[in-house]
């Protein structure tokens, strides 16, 4: 089982932690605020993500050394202003070559470094290297928390690391590349039916596919029992 530590217990970190746990990963959440961890572990709820329940199998720790030890992936989800201090604190415990996924966004004021560059910079000071993947949307924590169709993008100098990262977050019965095949030049619509997770695609004929695929919610309009893409792919 893939072991993942999530740094940060905000809405984005907890939404992703829950998704990973539901997908069968061994997830530990780290926070510098013990009271925050106690609330999450006892209520299994996040105050800013109503309706979301956290799996009982999730673990919580305020010990950063414990969070860094024996993990396949470290996921940085702390707010941008705290990325450097968290990376600095964790660096000496992070194994060389560790796979790190950064979901914090923004640029550091004084250095103009991205969050991924900040992590690499602090690791370099501790004489460590890592495979860093930047994970972004368009998506929102509330969408992920509610298992709504959404889209994630992974970027890294290490292509294999980026692809592996994407697979961790996918919930797929069948992944069909036909959605993006060249013969479908002007798809009129892609419909994700929530009931049963049926994806229906029509262009030069029709086909049905049972699946759970992240799909971009930007430019969607919601209807009673479905979500319809209004923007052509």
DRENGU-919758 format. One record per residue (C-alpha): residue in one letter; x, y, z; residue number from 0. Coordinates in Angstrom, 2 decimals. Layout:
BEGIN
@resn A px X py Y pz Z resi NUM;
...
***
This chain:
BEGIN
@resn X px 0.00 py 0.00 pz 0.00 resi 0;
@resn X px 1.28 py 3.43 pz -0.95 resi 1;
@resn X px 2.14 py 5.49 pz 2.13 resi 2;
@resn X px 1.54 py 9.22 pz 1.87 resi 3;
@resn X px 2.04 py 12.06 pz 4.34 resi 4;
@resn X px 0.03 py 15.22 pz 3.78 resi 5;
@resn X px 1.54 py 18.38 pz 5.26 resi 6;
@resn X px -1.22 py 20.81 pz 6.12 resi 7;
@resn X px -4.75 py 20.33 pz 7.43 resi 8;
@resn X px -6.51 py 23.10 pz 5.53 resi 9;
@resn X px -9.39 py 22.47 pz 3.14 resi 10;
@resn X px -7.19 py 21.54 pz 0.16 resi 11;
@resn X px -4.88 py 19.25 pz 2.10 resi 12;
@resn X px -7.73 py 17.45 pz 3.87 resi 13;
@resn X px -9.82 py 17.11 pz 0.70 resi 14;
@resn X px -6.86 py 15.49 pz -1.06 resi 15;
@resn X px -5.99 py 13.37 pz 1.99 resi 16;
@resn X px -9.52 py 12.03 pz 2.09 resi 17;
@resn X px -9.50 py 11.26 pz -1.65 resi 18;
@resn X px -6.21 py 9.39 pz -1.34 resi 19;
@resn X px -7.47 py 7.41 pz 1.66 resi 20;
@resn X px -10.70 py 6.50 pz -0.15 resi 21;
@resn X px -8.52 py 5.33 pz -3.06 resi 22;
@resn X px -6.82 py 2.85 pz -0.73 resi 23;
@resn X px -3.69 py 4.79 pz 0.22 resi 24;
@resn X px -2.20 py 4.81 pz 3.71 resi 25;
@resn X px -2.55 py 8.50 pz 4.60 resi 26;
@resn X px -1.06 py 10.44 pz 7.51 resi 27;
@resn X px -1.87 py 14.13 pz 7.99 resi 28;
@resn X px 0.70 py 16.40 pz 9.63 resi 29;
@resn X px -0.08 py 19.78 pz 11.14 resi 30;
@resn X px 1.84 py 22.14 pz 13.39 resi 31;
@resn X px -1.41 py 22.71 pz 15.32 resi 32;
@resn X px -2.19 py 19.74 pz 17.64 resi 33;
@resn X px -5.71 py 21.01 pz 18.41 resi 34;
@resn X px -6.50 py 20.94 pz 14.69 resi 35;
@resn X px -5.41 py 17.31 pz 14.44 resi 36;
@resn X px -7.41 py 16.34 pz 17.54 resi 37;
@resn X px -10.55 py 17.85 pz 16.08 resi 38;
@resn X px -10.08 py 16.05 pz 12.75 resi 39;
@resn X px -9.40 py 12.68 pz 14.37 resi 40;
@resn X px -12.33 py 12.85 pz 16.80 resi 41;
@resn X px -15.03 py 14.44 pz 14.64 resi 42;
@resn X px -13.80 py 13.10 pz 11.27 resi 43;
@resn X px -15.02 py 16.38 pz 9.83 resi 44;
@resn X px -13.41 py 19.57 pz 8.58 resi 45;
@resn X px -15.26 py 22.72 pz 9.66 resi 46;
@resn X px -14.91 py 24.33 pz 6.22 resi 47;
@resn X px -15.93 py 21.26 pz 4.20 resi 48;
@resn X px -19.50 py 20.53 pz 5.29 resi 49;
@resn X px -20.88 py 17.11 pz 4.47 resi 50;
@resn X px -17.48 py 15.46 pz 4.04 resi 51;
@resn X px -16.60 py 12.56 pz 6.33 resi 52;
@resn X px -13.00 py 11.46 pz 6.77 resi 53;
@resn X px -12.17 py 7.74 pz 6.63 resi 54;
@resn X px -11.44 py 6.21 pz 10.01 resi 55;
@resn X px -8.22 py 4.71 pz 8.60 resi 56;
@resn X px -6.54 py 8.11 pz 8.27 resi 57;
@resn X px -3.73 py 8.92 pz 10.71 resi 58;
@resn X px -2.67 py 12.23 pz 12.26 resi 59;
@resn X px 0.59 py 13.49 pz 13.74 resi 60;
@resn X px 2.25 py 16.70 pz 14.88 resi 61;
@resn X px 5.68 py 15.04 pz 14.71 resi 62;
@resn X px 7.29 py 16.11 pz 11.45 resi 63;
@resn X px 10.02 py 13.45 pz 11.70 resi 64;
@resn X px 7.35 py 10.75 pz 11.93 resi 65;
@resn X px 5.50 py 12.24 pz 8.97 resi 66;
@resn X px 8.65 py 12.13 pz 6.82 resi 67;
@resn X px 9.70 py 8.59 pz 7.72 resi 68;
@resn X px 8.85 py 5.62 pz 5.52 resi 69;
@resn X px 6.61 py 7.50 pz 3.08 resi 70;
@resn X px 6.36 py 6.89 pz -0.63 resi 71;
@resn X px 5.09 py 10.42 pz -1.17 resi 72;
@resn X px 5.14 py 13.66 pz 0.80 resi 73;
@resn X px 2.36 py 16.05 pz -0.21 resi 74;
@resn X px 2.91 py 19.70 pz 0.70 resi 75;
@resn X px -0.44 py 21.42 pz 1.23 resi 76;
@resn X px 0.47 py 24.08 pz 3.78 resi 77;
@resn X px -0.43 py 27.71 pz 2.93 resi 78;
@resn X px 2.11 py 29.35 pz 0.63 resi 79;
@resn X px 3.64 py 31.63 pz 3.31 resi 80;
@resn X px 4.56 py 28.55 pz 5.36 resi 81;
@resn X px 6.01 py 26.35 pz 2.60 resi 82;
@resn X px 9.61 py 27.45 pz 3.22 resi 83;
@resn X px 9.47 py 27.09 pz 7.01 resi 84;
@resn X px 7.81 py 23.68 pz 6.71 resi 85;
@resn X px 10.30 py 22.47 pz 4.11 resi 86;
@resn X px 13.18 py 23.75 pz 6.25 resi 87;
@resn X px 11.85 py 21.94 pz 9.31 resi 88;
@resn X px 11.27 py 18.71 pz 7.38 resi 89;
@resn X px 14.39 py 18.71 pz 5.19 resi 90;
@resn X px 16.72 py 16.85 pz 7.54 resi 91;
@resn X px 14.20 py 14.01 pz 7.85 resi 92;
@resn X px 13.44 py 13.66 pz 4.14 resi 93;
@resn X px 15.30 py 10.80 pz 2.40 resi 94;
@resn X px 17.39 py 11.64 pz -0.65 resi 95;
@resn X px 15.38 py 11.13 pz -3.84 resi 96;
@resn X px 12.02 py 11.43 pz -2.08 resi 97;
@resn X px 8.95 py 11.99 pz -4.27 resi 98;
@resn X px 7.29 py 15.23 pz -3.17 resi 99;
@resn X px 3.99 py 16.60 pz -4.47 resi 100;
@resn X px 3.42 py 20.33 pz -4.02 resi 101;
@resn X px -0.14 py 21.66 pz -4.17 resi 102;
@resn X px 0.59 py 25.09 pz -2.69 resi 103;
@resn X px 0.40 py 27.92 pz -5.21 resi 104;
@resn X px 2.03 py 31.30 pz -5.58 resi 105;
@resn X px 5.42 py 32.97 pz -5.71 resi 106;
@resn X px 7.61 py 33.97 pz -2.77 resi 107;
@resn X px 7.77 py 37.75 pz -2.43 resi 108;
@resn X px 11.50 py 38.24 pz -1.84 resi 109;
@resn X px 12.92 py 35.54 pz -4.13 resi 110;
@resn X px 10.16 py 35.17 pz -6.77 resi 111;
@resn X px 10.58 py 31.41 pz -6.37 resi 112;
@resn X px 7.63 py 29.10 pz -6.96 resi 113;
@resn X px 6.57 py 26.82 pz -4.12 resi 114;
@resn X px 8.25 py 23.84 pz -5.79 resi 115;
@resn X px 11.49 py 25.78 pz -6.13 resi 116;
@resn X px 11.33 py 26.74 pz -2.46 resi 117;
@resn X px 11.04 py 23.08 pz -1.46 resi 118;
@resn X px 14.00 py 22.17 pz -3.68 resi 119;
@resn X px 15.98 py 25.09 pz -2.28 resi 120;
@resn X px 15.50 py 24.03 pz 1.34 resi 121;
@resn X px 16.32 py 20.42 pz 0.52 resi 122;
@resn X px 19.50 py 21.52 pz -1.26 resi 123;
@resn X px 20.59 py 23.38 pz 1.88 resi 124;
@resn X px 20.23 py 20.08 pz 3.76 resi 125;
@resn X px 22.17 py 18.35 pz 0.96 resi 126;
@resn X px 19.12 py 16.45 pz -0.21 resi 127;
@resn X px 17.52 py 16.03 pz -3.62 resi 128;
@resn X px 13.93 py 15.16 pz -4.44 resi 129;
@resn X px 11.62 py 14.47 pz -7.35 resi 130;
@resn X px 9.14 py 17.34 pz -7.05 resi 131;
@resn X px 5.77 py 17.40 pz -8.79 resi 132;
@resn X px 3.55 py 20.47 pz -8.88 resi 133;
@resn X px -0.13 py 19.57 pz -8.72 resi 134;
@resn X px -2.77 py 22.11 pz -9.70 resi 135;
@resn X px -6.31 py 22.54 pz -11.00 resi 136;
@resn X px -8.57 py 23.92 pz -12.29 resi 137;
@resn X px -10.33 py 22.44 pz -9.28 resi 138;
@resn X px -11.53 py 23.32 pz -5.80 resi 139;
@resn X px -11.38 py 21.58 pz -2.43 resi 140;
@resn X px -15.18 py 21.48 pz -2.12 resi 141;
@resn X px -15.46 py 19.67 pz -5.46 resi 142;
@resn X px -12.92 py 17.03 pz -4.45 resi 143;
@resn X px -14.52 py 16.68 pz -1.01 resi 144;
@resn X px -17.90 py 15.95 pz -2.63 resi 145;
@resn X px -16.46 py 13.55 pz -5.24 resi 146;
@resn X px -17.56 py 15.84 pz -8.04 resi 147;
@resn X px -15.96 py 15.48 pz -11.49 resi 148;
@resn X px -12.96 py 17.74 pz -11.71 resi 149;
@resn X px -9.53 py 18.10 pz -13.32 resi 150;
@resn X px -6.00 py 18.01 pz -12.00 resi 151;
@resn X px -2.73 py 18.76 pz -13.74 resi 152;
@resn X px 0.68 py 17.46 pz -12.67 resi 153;
@resn X px 3.91 py 19.09 pz -13.85 resi 154;
@resn X px 7.47 py 18.00 pz -13.19 resi 155;
@resn X px 10.88 py 17.72 pz -14.82 resi 156;
@resn X px 10.49 py 14.01 pz -14.01 resi 157;
@resn X px 7.79 py 12.83 pz -16.43 resi 158;
@resn X px 7.42 py 9.43 pz -14.77 resi 159;
@resn X px 6.90 py 11.07 pz -11.39 resi 160;
@resn X px 4.20 py 13.35 pz -12.81 resi 161;
@resn X px 2.34 py 10.46 pz -14.45 resi 162;
@resn X px 2.58 py 8.37 pz -11.30 resi 163;
@resn X px 1.22 py 11.26 pz -9.27 resi 164;
@resn X px -1.84 py 11.59 pz -11.50 resi 165;
@resn X px -2.64 py 7.90 pz -11.13 resi 166;
@resn X px -2.73 py 8.24 pz -7.35 resi 167;
@resn X px -5.67 py 10.62 pz -7.56 resi 168;
@resn X px -7.72 py 8.98 pz -10.31 resi 169;
@resn X px -10.83 py 7.00 pz -9.51 resi 170;
@resn X px -11.24 py 4.89 pz -12.63 resi 171;
@resn X px -13.20 py 1.78 pz -13.60 resi 172;
@resn X px -12.21 py 2.18 pz -17.24 resi 173;
@resn X px -10.10 py 4.97 pz -18.72 resi 174;
@resn X px -11.04 py 5.57 pz -22.34 resi 175;
@resn X px -8.66 py 7.50 pz -24.57 resi 176;
@resn X px -11.44 py 7.79 pz -27.13 resi 177;
@resn X px -12.51 py 10.98 pz -25.39 resi 178;
@resn X px -9.44 py 12.61 pz -26.87 resi 179;
@resn X px -9.13 py 10.69 pz -30.13 resi 180;
@resn X px -8.45 py 12.66 pz -33.28 resi 181;
@resn X px -11.62 py 11.54 pz -35.02 resi 182;
@resn X px -13.70 py 13.49 pz -32.52 resi 183;
@resn X px -12.93 py 16.95 pz -33.84 resi 184;
@resn X px -15.87 py 18.96 pz -32.54 resi 185;
@resn X px -17.56 py 17.19 pz -29.67 resi 186;
@resn X px -20.89 py 18.85 pz -28.90 resi 187;
@resn X px -21.02 py 17.78 pz -25.28 resi 188;
@resn X px -19.68 py 15.44 pz -22.65 resi 189;
@resn X px -22.14 py 14.44 pz -19.99 resi 190;
@resn X px -21.23 py 12.94 pz -16.65 resi 191;
@resn X px -24.28 py 11.37 pz -15.07 resi 192;
@resn X px -23.76 py 11.32 pz -11.31 resi 193;
@resn X px -26.02 py 8.32 pz -10.78 resi 194;
@resn X px -23.88 py 5.30 pz -11.62 resi 195;
@resn X px -20.98 py 7.41 pz -12.84 resi 196;
@resn X px -21.90 py 6.91 pz -16.48 resi 197;
@resn X px -20.03 py 9.01 pz -19.01 resi 198;
@resn X px -21.91 py 9.60 pz -22.26 resi 199;
@resn X px -20.13 py 11.03 pz -25.26 resi 200;
@resn X px -21.75 py 11.77 pz -28.61 resi 201;
@resn X px -19.94 py 12.69 pz -31.80 resi 202;
@resn X px -20.42 py 10.87 pz -35.09 resi 203;
@resn X px -22.34 py 8.24 pz -33.17 resi 204;
@resn X px -22.65 py 7.43 pz -29.49 resi 205;
@resn X px -21.07 py 5.21 pz -26.92 resi 206;
@resn X px -21.44 py 4.69 pz -23.20 resi 207;
@resn X px -18.66 py 4.08 pz -20.73 resi 208;
@resn X px -18.89 py 3.24 pz -17.05 resi 209;
@resn X px -16.20 py 5.27 pz -15.40 resi 210;
@resn X px -15.17 py 7.77 pz -12.80 resi 211;
@resn X px -12.95 py 10.32 pz -14.53 resi 212;
@resn X px -11.81 py 13.76 pz -13.34 resi 213;
@resn X px -13.36 py 16.24 pz -15.75 resi 214;
@resn X px -12.93 py 20.00 pz -15.73 resi 215;
@resn X px -15.84 py 21.77 pz -14.02 resi 216;
@resn X px -14.82 py 25.14 pz -15.42 resi 217;
@resn X px -17.43 py 26.27 pz -17.97 resi 218;
@resn X px -19.88 py 23.65 pz -16.72 resi 219;
@resn X px -23.46 py 24.37 pz -15.85 resi 220;
@resn X px -25.21 py 22.13 pz -13.37 resi 221;
@resn X px -28.59 py 20.55 pz -14.09 resi 222;
@resn X px -30.80 py 18.46 pz -11.85 resi 223;
@resn X px -29.11 py 15.12 pz -12.25 resi 224;
@resn X px -26.15 py 15.82 pz -14.49 resi 225;
@resn X px -23.27 py 18.08 pz -15.26 resi 226;
@resn X px -22.93 py 19.19 pz -18.88 resi 227;
@resn X px -19.81 py 20.58 pz -20.53 resi 228;
@resn X px -20.69 py 23.77 pz -22.32 resi 229;
@resn X px -17.21 py 24.39 pz -23.68 resi 230;
@resn X px -15.99 py 22.39 pz -26.67 resi 231;
@resn X px -12.86 py 20.31 pz -26.06 resi 232;
***
